[in-house]
Amino acid sequence: MSRSIVIALVLCVAAVALAELPTSFDARQKWPQCQTPILDQDLCGSCWAFSATTALSSRFCIETDGKIKPEQVLSPQYLVSCEGDQGGCGGGDTLLAYKYMQSNGIDLLSCTPYSSGLTGRDGQCPTTCQNGSSIQFYHGVEAYSLLKPTIEDTVQAMKAELVSHGPLSVSFVVYNDFSPFFKANPKGIYQAKPGTFALGGHAVRLVGYGEENGKKYWLIANSWGTKFADNGYFKIAQGINTATIESRRVTAGRPRVNGFNFHTSIRQQQADDLVIDGGLTRIPVNDEVIDIAKYSLSKSLDSGVQFDDFLGVEEAFVQVTNGFSYHLKLRVVKSGENAHSLVDTIIHRSPHDDKLSLLSLE
């Protein structure tokens, strides 16, 4: 009985959520401080990289309430040059792009500027920023498809995802009348017509939806520069799967905004060192415990007491407190004794390098 009630409640909540979706939506209006700029892929078939990086860039800004600025765009060039499982300038898959950013991270456009548009070549995967500085990697935490069994369900999923989390990636077939249509009607709503032929596939960033004169549409940010259509944006018919936009590829990723990679060596300037072994380590999400099996500790920084031998770490977590500040807490178990608090402190990481400086100790 109780199980049936729970299921019924879940279904009701889902139905209410769909019913509450606005009839029209524009991410640029909801999050005006997070308008990722229109870019130009030019001579390289890198739409997949532009779609995924610009959508995730928008979400970084949204999730941090503008602390990560819209001009801090993730680098499509890095994906083109480094994602070996994709086709680079020959095309790629947005879902794989999101998965790559989740597993490997990606730098900013200011670090690795876009160059393949001029050459049509993938280029070499960089090991430093163009100016020689170290790469700061940004990561996703999820990568997923929104395709459902029916077009109607997919449309609802696309709307719900967009309204809740911001821009996402969609793909469609480009027909030979696509560009001519927008040249004549830059603010019109495109719908594929019989008798046209396909030129290829294209991935773009979905930023909104609405209805004009009884015709529903998707609002899209393209990657063909600001001279295309309506300053780089265009509208395409919604709900009828025109050009396969609701059945081809509908993907999204979630940004990891509460942790970055950094060297796990924390130095106290005037005393002993606390070392967490493991090289580059990913900070977990808020309140999650670090995998303690990967760590070992040397000398304590707690009131001058030294723990030379102990059985292991009982508790270890990093919690974001504000911006680039983190709450670090470690507890160790010593033979024959109860757990001891080794470190309970706030540490600060510069946004411009990988080193940590100790601010305070309890």
Order of alpha helices (4+ residues) and beta strands (2+ residues): alpha-beta-alpha-alpha-alpha-alpha-alpha-beta-alpha-beta-alpha-beta-beta-beta-beta-beta-beta-beta-beta-beta-beta-beta
